[in-house]
Structure formats: C-alpha cells, structure tokens
C-alpha cells in the first residue's frame, strides 16, 4: 500500500469540531486543511494511515466514522464523462491492488453532479478488475478504493497533492482517491454511511440505530433472552428485539404501535422507567434505552438499573447531546455510567443525530 499521509476523515456535519479534536489528540502533528465537503475533514497526518488505524481499532473514536487515504487527486469536468475518465485515469496512478484480496470501489459526491456514486463504482471497478484482477465484493471487501468528488481545498500546498501532468486551481472540482485495507477504514461503508433497507412492518426509523449498533459493536443476542426496553414507545426497538427471539418488557406510558399488541412475547408496562424502579424490576439479559432526556439523567437512570442486569448481560443506550458544550456533557455522562458499568464502546453512528450510542457491561462481565 502507498504510505501517503494525506487522509479524509468522515463524521456527522454537526460534530466536525469534535472529530477534529479526536484527530489532534491521536496525531498532535496533523495538519488540517479546508474541508472538501460537509462532514469531511482533510488532513496530513504526518504518519501512515495504518498507524492511526491501528490505534483507533484498539480504542475507536466517538465521532470519526471513517478513514480513507488520498494518494491521487485528478480534475473533473463536472459532466457525464467523468466516470469514464476516472476509469481510464486512476488505475495506473493508484497503488496496485493485491490480487488475492477481495476489493470494492466506494464513491462519495460532495457536490451536485450529473451522475451517481454507482456510476463511478461500476466503471472504475471494471477497469481495476480487468480480466485477471482481484475479485469484486462490495459487501465484504478486504481492500477498498475510496473516491471523493468535491472541491479542492485552498492553500499553497494544494498543487503538491495533484497527480503529475494535471494542473488544478483552488476550489476546482476534483476526485480525491486512495487505496487502503478495509480494516484501516474504521467502517466497510463509504464514509461510514451504513444504510439499511426499510422493512415491511417497520415501526420507526429509530430501528436503524439499533441495527447499526448491533453491527458496529458486534453484539450477539442470547437465545430466547429477556430484554428491557426503556422508553419503548412507539416500539421500534421492541419490534427488532422480538424479531430476534427476545422476550421484551417495554416500559413507556405512551402507546406501542398497534401491530405489536397481539405479540405475547411483549409485556407493555404503561409507566415511566422511574416508576418501574420503584416496583422492583425483574432481571434481564439486556437493557436498551433510547429515551429523550438529558445525557446525565439518562446515565443516572441506567446506573440505577445496573443491579437488574444479569452478570453476562449488556446494556445499550443513546445519550442525547446539546448543541453546544458537547464534550463536557459526554465526559460527565460517561463518568456517571462508570460508577456501575464498564464502558465498552461509545460511537456516533451514522443513524445517530445529536446523540451517541454507548455499549455497557457490568464490571464482573468477561472482557
């Protein structure tokens, strides 16, 4: 792989400053440039991408969702011929793909263009694979060619990044491309944007948050487990848990979706989570909480419920964040949670908005 130190980092647009702080904490010498698009940071790490990727695999960042190297920058015309141009131009400029590793091309467009990412993905994939190239596998690639189409950042360094033979001015439309191992990208999805198809019977879009969390944290649900869903209404997370063979106690004074009413595997308690504590809850294999409340109050509530979690169990909650001063609120909420739990992960997932998702286990649980 090319040891380029120029990288793209992706995050939620509203969390760009927090993602920037995470980068500088990990790479104090990193130099940041103007963003080529919303929710994208461009930086010179001053060290190979693989080094930062290894660090973040061991302790993942909360706000940076995706990494991709920039090894080649070429101009674009902004017309329908761009995908074919990239298919001709990029293969000889990029590092060679490893023949025995499955590959994929992932494209993001940061400006409005007369073509879609699919158009670049298909034409460039065909050019890279050729007749005897590596196998294409868009769902589980081992190596990824990342392409971002956006405006070239300003600055005196811009010309040094451009492939030989091309001239680009500041603010010019360009493709920034690089090859990396999928394991170095933090996510197998372009920009960390994990999308799910809407299912028949889906209750709410919040279901996508739980689906993504299960995947990102690598969580397995126990066979015929017992689950507690705090603040369950209208029942999206309850539906998904039932779909995965969990018996669910859904706690919420609000109503669940009528389609869940006949499910005998759901016990709906029309009370608040605080009231249920007073009644003396059962014990559970997992506890989930997507309630809309101050992050610190939500953390305190989860601490109170820790004694009702089986030692082998886990808990998952979303911490709602204010528009300002997010970092201290997160630190305070996580400190509260650590009174009763081991914080195993905290990420701002693609389907999170002004919130982060946190995975918790009891201190006595196996690592």
N, C-alpha and C positions, 0 to 999 in steps of 0.2 A: 504494500500500500504506500501511496505517496505521503511523505512526512510533513505535508503542508500544515501550517499552524493557524491558518485562517479558517474560521468556522462560523456557521449560522446556528443560533440558539432560538428555539421557539417557546413561546409562553402565551398565556392569556394577555390580551392587549392591556387590560387594566392592572396587570401585575408586572409590567415591564421593569419598573424600578426595583422590585423585589428580586426578580430574576437577575438583574444586573448586579445586585448586591451579592447574590449567591455565587455568581461567576467570579467576582473580585475576591470573595472570601476563599475560593478554591484556587484561583490564579491571580495573586495580587499584581503581577506584572502585565496582565492582559490589557490590551488597548482596544477600546470600543469606538466604533465609527457610527455614522448616521445609519439609521435603520432603512433597509431596502423595502420594508413593508410593515404593516400593522402586526404587532405580536411577534416580530422577528428582530433579533439582535445580531449584529455582525461584529466579530471581534478577532483580533490577532492574539492567540493565547500565549505566544512566546514559548510554547511547548507542544509536542504532538497531541493530536486529538485523543489518541489511545490512552495517554496518561490520565487525562481528565476523565475519560470514560470509565477507566478502572476505578478511580477514586469515587465516582458517583454511582457505580454499580455496588460498591461496598456501603455507601451512605448516600442514597438518592436525594437529590434536591427536592424541595417542595414545589417550586414554581417553574423551573426549567423542565419542559416536557420532552424536548427532542434536540439532538445534536446532529449536525451534518457538516462535513468538510467542504471547503471551497478551494478546488485545485485548478479550476479553469473558469475564466469569465469571457464570454463572447457576446457581441452585439446582436440585437434582434431588430427586425424591421417592424414588428407590431402588426403583421399581416398573416394570412393563412399559410404562407410558405415557411413560416418559422419552424414548425415541427420537422419538415423535411430537411431544412438547413441544419438543424441540430443533429439529426441522424447522420448527416454527412460529415459534420464538423467535429463533434465531440469524441467519437470513438478513438481516433488517433491521438487526441490530446489528453485524454484521461489515462490514469494508470491501467494496465491490462487487468481484466477480470481473471480470477482464478478459475480454471476450467472445471475443477471438481466441486465447486460451491454453487448452490442454487442462487439465482440473482433476481432482482426486481429493479424497476425504474420507478421512482416516486417524484412527482412534479407538483409544485405549488405555484399558483399565479397570484401575485400581489397587486396586480393592476388588471383592469378590464381589457381583455384581448379577444380576437375573433376565433379562438379555439379553446379547447378544454384541456386540463391535465391529461386526460385519457389519450388525446391525440399525440402528445409528446411521448407518453409512456409506451404506446404501441409502436410508433415508428422507430423510436430510439432502441427499444428492446429488440426489435427485429434486426436492427443494424449491429447491435452488440452481440447477439447470439450467433448470427451468421449460420453457416452450415454445420460447424463443429464446435460452437461455443458452449458456454455453461448452460444448464437447464434453467428455464424461466419458471419462477414460482412466486407469485405475487402475495400469497398468504403466509408463507413461512420461508422467506429468503434468508440466506446466510451472508450475502453481500448485497449492498444497495447503492445504486447510482441515484443521488439526490440532485434535483434540478429546481431552482427557484428563479422565476421570471419576475423581475422588478426593476426599480430604478437604481442605477449605480450610485453609491454614496459619494458625496463630495469629499474633497480633501486632497492634499498634494500627493498622497500615497496611491490614489486610485489607479493611475497609469501603471504602477508596478504590478498590479494584480492581473492585468489583462493578458490573454494569450498572445504570443508573438504573432505579428502580422495584422493585428487588429488595433484600431485606434478608437478610443471611447472618451467622450467628454463627460463632465459631471452631469448627473441627472439623466443620463442616456439609458434607454431601455436595454436590459442585458439579461443573459442567463448565467447564473452562478451555479456551477456544477462540481460534484466531487464523488469519489468512490470510497466507501467505508464498509467495515464489517457491520452487520446488523446489530451485533452485540454492543457496538460502540455508540449506537444512536439513541440510547435510552428507551426508544419505542420503535416497534416494527412498522409503525404507521406514519405516513408523511406528515411532518410537523407535529407528531403525537396526536393527530386528529383521528381518534378511534370512533368510527361510525357503526351504528347498528341498524338493521332493518326494523321497521315498525312491525310488531307482531299483531295478529288478529287477537282481539281481547285485551290489548294493552290498555291499562288504566290511566297512566300519566307518563310524561316524558322523563320524570324523575327515575323511572325504571332503568334508563340508560346509565345513570350514575352508579347504581348498584351493579349492573352488568360489567361496567368498566372496572369498578373497584375489585370485584371478584377476580377479574383477569389480571389486572396490574399487580395486585398483591398475591396472586397465586393461591387463592383461598379455595379450599375444598369443604363442601358441606357434609356434615355427618349423615349417615344413612338413617332415615326416619328420625331426624333430630327434632329438638324442641327449640323454638325461636321466639324471641320477644321483639316486637316492632313498636317502638315508642313514637307517638305522634303519627300513627299509621295512615290516617285518612288522607286521600281517598282510597288508598290501599295498593298502590303500585308495587312497593317493596314486598308487601304481604303476598301479592299475587305471584311474584317471582319466587319467593321462598316456598310457597305451596307447590309451584310448578316443579321445584327441585326436591319434593318429598319431605318438606319440613312441616311440623305441626306448629301453627303460629298463634300466639296470643297478641292480638292487635289492640293497642291501648290508645284511645283517642275519643274525646267527647263528640267529635264530628262523625258523620256517616261514612261508611265504606261504600265503594261502588256496588250498586245492586247486583252485579254479576257475581260478586263474592258471597252473597247472602246464603246461598244453599250449600256452601262448602263446609262440611262437618269438620274439616281439619283446621278451621279458623275459629278462634274464640275471640269475639269482639267485646271488649270492656269499654263502655261509654263513660269513661272517667279520664281524668288527667294522669300523667305519669307521676306527679307528686302524690295524688290521691292513692294510686296503686301501691306506692311505697308504704303508705300508712296501713294498707290492708294486709301487707305481708305477702310479697310475690312468691311464685314458685321458683325453681332453679332452671337455668336454661343452658343450652349448648352454645347459643349465640344471641347477642343483643344488638339490634340496629337502631339508629336514631338519626332521623333526617328532620328534626324539629326546627322551626324558625324561632330562634331565641339567641340572646347574646352568647357568644362563644364561651365565655367564662361560666355563665349559668348552665349552659349545656354540659360543660366539663364537670361541674359540681354534681349535676344530676347523674351523670354516668359514674362518678365515684361512688355515689350512694347506691347504685345498682350493682357495683362490683361484687358484693357478697352473694348475689343471686346468680352469678355465673359459675358454671362448673369449672374445675381447675384446667380441664383440657380445652375449654371453650375460647371464643374470641368475640370481640365487640367491634363494631364499625359505626362511626358517626361522622356527620358533616358539621364543621364549625363555621358558622356564618360570620363573615368579616365586614367591618365598616368600610366606608370609602377611604377614610384617612387612618393613619397610625395603625396599619395592619400588623406590622412586625411585633410591636409590644403586646398587642392583644393575643397573637398566636403564642408568644413566649409564655404569657400568663396562663392561657388555657392549657397548654401542654404541661406546664409545671403543676397545675391542679390535677390533671389526669395522672401524672406520675406518682401521686400520693397513693394510688391504688392499682395502677397498671404499669406494664412495660409498653412504651410506645414503639410499635414495630414498624410503622410507616406513616408518613404524612405527605400527601401529594395534592396538588391542584390538578385534578383530572380534566380531560377535555370537556366532559359534560358537567363539571362544576362551573359555577359562575363566580359570584362574590363569596366563595367558600372554599374550604379544603376538606378532603376526606382523610380520616385518621383510623388506623388499624391498631387495636389494643389487645393485649393478652395479660393474664394475671402473672405476677412475678414468679409464681411457682410453676408456670407452664413451661414445657420444654422449649428451648430456643429453636 
